[in-house]
Amino acid sequence: MKNLTDYVNQRNSWNAIFGGKGLDINNAADRKQIAGCIDADLSPENLHCDGEISQAEAQRKYRRLVKVANELFKLDPAMRKEVYEL
């Protein structure tokens, strides 16, 4: 769960800066929102930062996001249908 926890903590840090609410992996509605965030982060334009990063860096981001998603799926298998980019 370390990857998932780190990902959620990072999202919560950004949410705090912009006045958003914190996400909690123990809340079903928040898990669905987390799945949506992972899906958005996996989209090609976000994954590759609109072509601003190297292929190697994009691949590192992809591998990390897959780990995060897999941990989310272990916690809540229903979230598998929420991440379309995998």
For each residue, the residues with C-beta under 8 A, 3 or more apart:
1: 4 5 25 71 75
2: 5 6 71
3: 6 7 64 67 68 71
4: 1 7 8 25 34 68 71 72 75
5: 1 2 8 9 25
6: 2 3 9 10
7: 3 4 10 11 34 38 65 68
8: 4 5 11 12 23 24 25 34
9: 5 6 12 13
10: 6 7 13 14
11: 7 8 14 15 23 34 37
12: 8 9 15 16 22 23
13: 9 10 16 17
14: 10 11 17 18 20
15: 11 12 18 19 20 21 22 23
16: 12 13 19 20 22
17: 13 14
18: 14 15
19: 15 16
20: 14 15 16
21: 15
22: 12 15 16
23: 8 11 12 15 27 30 33 34
24: 8 27 30
25: 1 4 5 8 30 31 34 72 75
26: 30
27: 23 24 30 31
28: 31 32 76
29: 32 33
30: 23 24 25 26 27 33 34
31: 25 27 28 34 35 72 75 76 79
32: 28 29 35 36 79 82
33: 23 29 30 36 37
34: 4 7 8 11 23 25 30 31 37 38 72 79
35: 31 32 38 39 69 72 79 82 83
36: 32 33 39 40 82
37: 11 33 34 40 41
38: 7 34 35 41 42 65 68 69 72 83
39: 35 36 42 43 82 83 84 85
40: 36 37 43 46
41: 37 38 46 47 61 65
42: 38 39 46 47 62 65 69 83 85 86
43: 39 40 46 47 85
44: 47 48
45: 48 50
46: 40 41 42 43 49
47: 41 42 43 44 58 61 62 65
48: 44 45 51 52 53 58
49: 46 52 53 58
50: 45
51: 48
52: 48 49
53: 48 49 57 58 61
54: 57 58
55: 58 59
56: 59 60
57: 53 54 60 61
58: 47 48 49 53 54 55 61 62
59: 55 56 62 63
60: 56 57 63 64
61: 41 47 53 57 58 64 65
62: 42 47 58 59 65 66
63: 59 60 66 67
64: 3 60 61 67 68
65: 7 38 41 42 47 61 62 68 69
66: 62 63 69 70 86
67: 3 63 64 70 71
68: 3 4 7 38 64 65 71 72
69: 35 38 42 65 66 72 73 83 86
70: 66 67 73 74
71: 1 2 3 4 67 68 74 75
72: 4 25 31 34 35 38 68 69 75 76 79 83
73: 69 70 76 77 79 80
74: 70 71 77
75: 1 4 25 31 71 72 79
76: 28 31 72 73 79
77: 73 74 80
78: 81 82
79: 31 32 34 35 72 73 75 76 82 83
80: 73 77 83
81: 78
82: 32 35 36 39 78 79
83: 35 38 39 42 69 72 79 80 86
84: 39
85: 39 42 43
86: 42 66 69 83
